[in-house]
Amino acid sequence: MINAGSTTWVLVSAALVMLMTPGLAFFYGGMVRSKSVLNMLMMNFIALAVVGVLWTLYGFSLAFGNDVGGGLLGGLDFAGLGNTVGKLAGFAATTATPPVPWPGPDAIPLLAFCMFQLMFAVITPALISGAIADRAKFWGWTLFVALWATIVYFPVAHWVFSFDGFISADALGGWIANATHGLGALDFAGGTAVHINAGAAGLALAIVLGKRRGWPREPMRPHNLPFVLLGAALLWFGWFGFNAGSALAAGDLAAVAFTNTMIATSAAVLGWLIVEQIRDGKPTTLGAASGAVAGLVAITPAAGYVGPLGGIAIGFIAGILCALAVGLKYKFGFDDSLDVVGVHLVGGLVGTLLIGFFGTTSVNSLSVDGVFYGGGFGQLGKQAIAAGTVMVYSFVISLVLGFLIKVTIGFRVDAEAETTGIDEAEHAETGYDYSTLGGRASGGLGQHAVGGVNKVTASATKEG
C-alpha cells in the first residue's frame, strides 16, 4: 500500500533537487567572465535534457535494476521505464513485531523514486562543468555528458545507491552500499556518487583541456557576485530535498538530515570566512557562497548518520579545508576554473571519511558508531575504500573520454573564440548589451568585475 505522506515528500524533494541545477547554473554563471556567462548556463541546462532522456532509456535500469553480477551494474529490467508504472518500492519492516512483509509501511511508487534519483543524475555531470569554464565547446561538452553519465555515473549510482530489497523483495544492489555481499560503506545522499565522482572528473577534464589563456597571470574575477550568492542560496534551498529527501519517508530520519544540512552549512560558512580573514584580511561574498556549498557537499554523505554536533563539526572542518584546498590548483598547475576540485572533491572526501569518526547509531540504527563513539576504525577503512575507488574510476574514465572527444570532434574552442567571447562563438548570443553614444554595444567583451560593478575594458561590436 502506498504511503501518501512519504510519496508526497519524495516528489517534493525531487522538485527541490531539480531546482538545484538552475541554481548551480547561476552560481557558476556569476563566477565566470561576462563573455562566457551564457555558455556556462547552457552547460548546466543541457544536463537536464541529455540525462533526462538517457535515464528514461536505460540509465535508471542500469543504476537500480536487479544486479547482474558482483554489485557492479543493474540489469535492463526497467529499460524505457518499462515495468515501473503501478510498481512500489520500499523496504520490508523486518524489525516490527511481527515483521511486516515487503514493501513495508513507507512504500512509495517506483516512478517517484525514479524521478527523485534522476535529479541526482542530472546535477552530477553539471557540477563538472565548473572545472572547464570559459574554454569548452558546447557540443563536445554535451557528448561528454552523455558518455560520462552512461559509463561512469549510472554504474557508480548502482554501487552506492542501490540497496538490496528496495525495488523488490529479492532484488540485489550495489557492492559499496550493501554489507551482505559488499563493502557496507555509508553514503546517505551522494558524497561518493555525486561529489567525489564529479570532482575527480573535473580534475581530469581540467588536465585534458589545459589552462585558460592568460591563467594565472591575468585576473579572472567573477563578473556578477549577486548571481553567485543567488545560486548558492538556491542550492542551499534545494539541498534540503537532496539530503532530507534521501530518507525516502516523511519521518524522524528526514528531520535529522534536514537539521544537519542546515547547521553544517552554517558552520562551513564561518569556517571559510575565518580562513579568508586570517589569510587575506577580508571576508568576501564569494567566500561565503563557496563556504556554504562546501558545507552542503561535506554533510551530504553524513546527513542521516551523525548527530547535530557531528554535523556542525563536519561543516566547520569542511569550510576550513576547502578554503585552503582551492589554492592547490596554483601549486600543482591545473586550471580548475571554478574550484570543483577544491570544493566538491575535497568536500566529498571530508564528509565521507568523517562518518568514520562522527557516525552514531543514536540517530539512525543503520548508521555505525564511529571512532568518537567507541566504534573503532573499521568503518573509516570502509569509507576510505569507497571514496578511493569512486575517485580513481571517475578520474581514469573521464581522462579517457576527454582525450577521445578532444581528438575527434574537438573539446576546446579556438584561441579567437576564447579571447573575444565564447558566448558569441558557441551560441551566437551575448549575456549583456551595453548602450554607448555611438549606438548599441553588443556583448560585454573583455569585461571584469571591480567592486561589484561591470566595466568594459575592450572594444565591443557596435551596431547602428
C-alpha atoms as one frame of an Amber mdcrd trajectory, in Angstrom:
protein
   0.000   0.000   0.000   1.324   3.441  -0.933   2.307   5.759   1.915   0.858
   9.090   0.783   2.985  11.193   3.133   6.252   9.594   2.082   5.290   9.762
  -1.586   4.490  13.465  -1.276   7.810  14.128   0.456   9.808  12.280  -2.200
   8.047  14.080  -5.067   8.526  17.492  -3.428  12.159  16.609  -2.741  12.626
  15.651  -6.392  11.371  19.091  -7.416  13.732  20.732  -4.919  16.694  18.805
  -6.290  15.717  19.710  -9.862  15.896  23.392  -8.843  19.492  22.846  -7.778
  20.693  22.563 -11.377  19.439  26.052 -12.369  20.795  27.215  -9.006  24.169
  25.751  -9.894  23.974  27.496 -13.267  23.586  30.868 -11.544  26.315  30.023
  -9.013  28.765  29.108 -11.760  27.445  31.724 -14.187  28.188  34.559 -11.808
  31.717  33.281 -11.235  32.796  33.337 -14.887  33.582  36.396 -17.011  30.647
  38.136 -18.666  31.655  36.974 -22.136  31.070  33.311 -21.160  28.073  33.504
 -18.831  25.570  32.089 -21.348  27.849  29.197 -22.218  28.090  28.285 -18.542
  24.332  28.484 -18.076  23.867  26.254 -21.119  26.461  23.724 -19.957  24.319
  23.189 -16.867  20.950  23.389 -18.577  21.823  20.809 -21.232  22.404  18.221
 -18.497  18.674  18.293 -17.773  17.887  17.420 -21.380  20.564  14.810 -22.059
  20.439  12.926 -18.775  16.642  13.068 -18.642  16.420  11.146 -21.917  19.203
   8.670 -21.115  17.756   7.993 -17.661  14.474   7.023 -19.289  16.032   4.831
 -21.979  18.441   2.855 -19.801  20.000   4.920 -17.000  17.517   4.117 -14.263
  17.669   0.462 -15.155  21.479   0.310 -15.106  21.527   2.127 -11.765  18.637
   0.419  -9.974  17.787  -2.695 -11.921  18.426  -6.018 -10.225  22.183  -6.579
 -10.058  23.653  -8.584 -12.933  26.805  -9.610 -11.101  29.280  -8.519  -8.474
  27.293  -5.472  -7.417  28.694  -3.605 -10.416  25.682  -2.871 -12.631  21.941
  -3.221 -12.758  20.175  -5.149 -15.478  17.739  -3.904 -18.101  14.629  -4.681
 -16.086  13.426  -1.087 -16.396  14.729  -0.097 -19.848  12.467   2.578 -21.303
  10.969   2.776 -17.800   9.126  -0.446 -18.528   7.757  -2.381 -15.563   7.601
   0.762 -13.427   4.012   2.029 -13.654   1.969   0.743 -10.747   5.020  -0.773
  -9.039   6.071   0.030  -5.489   9.461   0.408  -3.825  10.430   0.195  -0.183
  11.979  -1.970   2.495  10.305  -4.714   4.478   9.806  -3.721   8.125  11.857
  -6.614   9.488  12.228  -5.026  12.926   8.471  -4.882  13.515   6.681  -7.461
  15.652   5.538  -9.427  13.806   7.713  -8.498  10.767   5.864  -6.560   8.051
   6.428  -8.120   4.601   7.831  -6.210   1.677   7.467  -3.384   0.788   6.695
  -2.175   4.315   4.712   0.795   5.629   6.756   3.507   3.833   6.192   2.182
   0.314   6.302   4.733  -2.500   5.656   4.428  -6.247   8.750   3.209  -8.060
   8.382   6.096 -10.516   8.524   8.615  -7.657  11.856   7.131  -6.601  12.951
   7.081 -10.236  12.296  10.798 -10.683  13.966  11.661  -7.391  17.118   9.824
  -8.425  17.003  11.367 -11.907  17.672  14.775 -10.396  20.861  13.426  -8.786
  21.917  12.034 -12.148  21.341  15.440 -13.759  23.259  17.633 -11.348  26.316
  15.384 -11.039  27.705  15.973 -14.567  26.575  19.601 -14.332  28.931  20.023
 -11.367  31.871  19.054 -13.566  31.288  21.991 -15.919  32.810  24.477 -13.497
  36.241  22.900 -13.885  36.413  23.743 -17.597  34.588  27.069 -17.687  35.483
  29.610 -20.395  37.003  27.166 -22.888  34.844  24.131 -23.759  32.943  23.579
 -26.991  29.248  23.165 -26.289  28.752  20.014 -28.394  31.969  18.490 -27.133
  30.695  19.040 -23.607  27.262  17.643 -24.480  28.796  14.456 -25.852  30.921
  14.138 -22.719  27.813  14.426 -20.520  26.111  11.611 -22.425  29.133   9.300
 -22.349  30.108  10.097 -18.763  26.605   9.576 -17.421  26.425   6.213 -19.181
  29.865   4.836 -18.351  30.560   6.490 -15.012  27.506   7.849 -13.219  24.975
   5.089 -13.834  27.285   2.273 -12.670  28.535   4.262  -9.668  24.950   5.077
  -8.674  24.305   1.332  -8.661  27.325   0.760  -6.416  26.320   3.447  -3.915
  22.543   3.931  -4.001  21.094   0.539  -4.969  20.168  -1.341  -1.803  19.171
  -4.964  -1.537  15.429  -5.488  -1.269  14.311  -1.980  -2.197  12.889  -2.322
  -5.711  11.618  -5.834  -4.957  11.807  -8.255  -2.066  14.624 -10.302  -3.617
  16.491  -7.577  -5.558  20.261  -7.304  -5.188  22.011  -3.950  -5.286  25.491
  -2.453  -5.462  28.758  -3.523  -3.868  29.500  -0.324  -1.932  26.077   0.092
  -0.332  25.332  -3.427   0.834  27.198  -5.128   3.646  25.811  -8.618   2.995
  27.603  -9.088  -0.318  29.792  -5.983  -0.487  31.601  -3.272   1.413  28.907
  -1.726   3.569  30.195   1.855   3.312  27.803   4.634   4.299  26.763   7.430
   1.936  23.426   8.949   2.812  22.891  11.177  -0.212  25.883  11.122  -2.541
  29.254  12.159  -1.146  30.860   9.481  -3.297  28.422   9.032  -6.185  27.881
  12.762  -6.719  30.661  14.932  -5.308  33.792  12.790  -5.318  32.639  11.437
  -8.677  32.190  14.913 -10.187  35.287  16.367  -8.527  37.563  13.651  -9.885
  36.067  14.064 -13.359  36.558  17.827 -13.140  40.238  17.340 -12.369  40.615
  15.002 -15.345  38.963  17.444 -17.767  40.973  20.384 -16.453  44.079  18.396
 -17.367  42.741  17.409 -20.807  41.620  20.894 -21.852  44.560  22.711 -20.334
  44.755  26.188 -18.851  42.702  29.173 -19.891  44.659  31.682 -21.940  46.297
  34.096 -19.556  45.763  31.967 -16.424  47.048  32.522 -13.782  48.726  35.797
 -14.801  45.557  37.672 -15.699  42.835  38.278 -13.095  39.667  36.377 -13.987
  37.243  37.760 -11.459  33.574  36.764 -11.094  31.528  39.108 -13.244  28.360
  39.027 -11.120  28.620  38.303  -7.396  24.853  38.726  -6.830  24.381  35.809
  -9.270  26.842  33.764  -7.226  25.014  34.415  -3.970  21.629  33.785  -5.567
  22.874  30.480  -6.955  24.308  29.450  -3.594  21.001  30.280  -1.903  19.050
  28.200  -4.438  21.479  25.333  -3.923  21.074  25.535  -0.143  17.295  25.580
  -0.517  17.228  22.646  -2.917  19.731  20.692  -0.845  17.090  20.089   1.830
  15.382  17.896  -0.756  18.723  16.384  -1.757  19.576  15.240   1.776  16.342
  15.046   3.729  14.572  13.580   0.713  17.073  10.722   0.747  15.329   9.395
   3.860  12.564   8.431   1.376   9.989   8.856   4.122   8.452  11.770   5.974
   9.740  10.862   9.415  12.379  11.366  12.073  15.309  10.477   9.812  14.288
  13.145   7.304  14.209  15.657  10.159  17.710  14.611  11.258  19.059  15.008
   7.723  17.293  18.363   7.317  18.757  19.640  10.589  22.279  18.514   9.771
  22.051  20.094   6.323  21.182  23.449   7.833  23.676  23.603  10.676  26.635
  22.044   8.838  26.279  24.605   6.063  26.099  27.443   8.572  29.270  26.204
  10.262  31.063  25.848   6.930  30.386  29.478   6.017  32.013  30.528   9.279
  34.976  28.205   8.750  35.640  29.530   5.233  35.330  33.189   6.269  37.684
  32.718   9.213  40.302  31.338   6.816  39.806  34.313   4.497  40.099  36.790
   7.353  43.332  35.252   8.631  44.843  34.639   5.194  43.619  37.634   3.186
  42.465  40.175   5.761  38.902  40.355   4.422  35.843  38.059   4.417  34.302
  38.007   0.935  30.887  37.400  -0.556  32.380  34.793  -2.873  33.906  33.100
   0.163  30.589  32.985   1.988  28.853  31.425  -1.011  31.669  28.940  -1.577
  31.749  28.039   2.100  28.044  27.286   2.024  28.476  24.933  -0.926  31.453
  23.262   0.754  29.349  22.579   3.838  26.477  21.224   1.770  28.871  18.916
  -0.055  30.515  17.601   3.106  27.317  16.907   5.030  25.702  15.106   2.093
  27.134  11.618   2.817  26.764  12.045   6.582  23.400  13.821   6.893  21.462
  10.819   8.165  24.273   9.166  10.098  25.568  11.832  12.517  24.075  13.913
  15.295  23.776  17.707  15.261  27.125  18.295  16.966  28.746  15.980  14.440
  27.050  17.955  11.690  28.483  21.238  12.962  31.949  19.704  13.245  31.850
  18.268   9.725  30.670  21.568   8.257  33.246  23.669  10.091  36.107  21.334
   9.166  34.980  21.279   5.534  34.762  25.067   5.390  38.357  25.373   6.572
  39.834  22.577   4.466  38.020  23.529   1.261  39.043  27.178   1.650  42.641
  26.007   1.842  42.228  23.403  -0.918  41.176  25.875  -3.615  44.780  27.076
  -3.700  46.046  23.642  -4.742  45.475  24.446  -8.422  48.107  27.166  -8.269
  50.573  24.864  -6.555  50.088  21.972  -8.976  49.336  23.995 -12.107  45.921
  22.692 -13.178  43.297  25.266 -14.131  40.148  24.217 -12.298  38.253  27.364
 -13.248  35.562  27.410 -10.542  37.159  25.192  -7.890  35.255  21.976  -8.482
  38.216  20.024  -7.133  38.720  22.192  -4.061  35.035  22.232  -3.108  33.436
  19.044  -4.424  36.274  16.528  -4.455  37.819  17.688  -1.186  34.450  18.376
   0.450  33.121  14.978  -0.612  36.215  13.261   0.780  35.940  15.151   4.067
  32.294  14.247   4.610  32.672  10.639   3.515  35.675   9.973   5.752  34.382
  11.838   8.792  31.432   9.460   9.041  34.053   7.060  10.374  34.627   9.481
  13.270  31.234  11.111  13.908  28.780   8.372  12.893  26.385   7.312  15.642
  23.616   4.751  15.893  21.754   7.086  18.260  20.282   8.934  15.275  19.909
   6.015  12.865  20.038   2.306  13.573  21.547   1.821  10.101  24.469   4.096
  10.966  27.604   2.966  12.796  29.355   4.170  15.917  32.456   5.916  14.661
  35.779   6.427  16.378  34.452   9.182  18.659  31.592   6.928  19.761  33.689
   3.898  20.606  33.305   2.110  17.302  36.940   1.806  16.256  38.483   2.428
  12.850  36.759  -0.333  10.856  34.106   1.872   9.277  36.671   4.553   8.479
  38.530   1.994   6.384  35.358   1.123   4.501  34.669   4.789   3.852  38.181
   5.268   2.507  37.862   2.283   0.143  34.546   3.596  -1.235  35.877   7.129
  -1.694  39.135   5.988  -3.264  37.500   3.562  -5.670  34.992   6.086  -6.984
  37.678   8.768  -7.268  40.075   6.607  -9.265  37.366   5.123 -11.510  35.876
   8.512 -12.330  39.259  10.165 -12.915  40.578   7.461 -15.249  37.422   7.078
 -17.342  36.926  10.854 -17.536  40.510  11.301 -18.687  39.998   8.741 -21.456
  36.649  10.184 -22.547  38.052  13.707 -22.539  41.006  12.771 -24.753  38.770
  10.827 -27.155  36.481  13.816 -27.616  39.471  16.128 -27.953  40.977  14.151
 -30.851  37.656  13.503 -32.622  35.109  16.329 -32.634  37.232  18.668 -30.516
  36.708  19.762 -26.923  38.227  23.225 -26.685  37.274  26.374 -28.546  39.908
  28.114 -30.637  42.030  30.977 -29.362  39.970  33.689 -31.033  36.692  32.443
 -29.575  38.196  32.194 -26.122  39.591  35.706 -26.338  36.676  37.550 -27.913
  33.838  35.643 -26.225  32.755  32.042 -26.094  29.093  33.044 -25.885  29.091
  34.549 -29.370  31.308  31.843 -30.810  29.272  28.913 -29.497  25.740  30.317
 -29.201  25.602  33.493 -31.340  24.365  35.360 -28.267  25.685  37.605 -25.541
  24.598  37.861 -21.945  24.516  41.662 -21.830  24.002  44.563 -24.224  25.628
  47.898 -23.350  24.458  51.222 -24.783  27.043  53.746 -25.937  26.841  57.169
 -27.541  27.700  55.608 -30.862  24.906  53.065 -30.752  24.216  49.778 -29.092
  27.251  47.780 -27.991  26.826  44.074 -28.222  28.061  41.756 -25.656  30.301
  42.851 -22.830  33.537  41.683 -24.476  36.511  41.553 -22.173  34.669  42.616
 -19.032  35.680  42.103 -15.476  34.081  42.935 -12.149  35.712  45.591  -9.974
  33.979  46.353  -6.707  30.870  44.582  -7.956  30.475  46.926 -10.978  30.944
  45.680 -14.548  33.307  47.796 -16.632  34.009  47.414 -20.317  37.744  47.097
 -20.865  37.895  46.096 -24.516  36.123  47.253 -27.611  32.652  45.908 -28.296
  30.988  45.335 -31.623  28.812  48.354 -32.332  25.579  48.402 -34.246  23.772
  51.305 -35.849
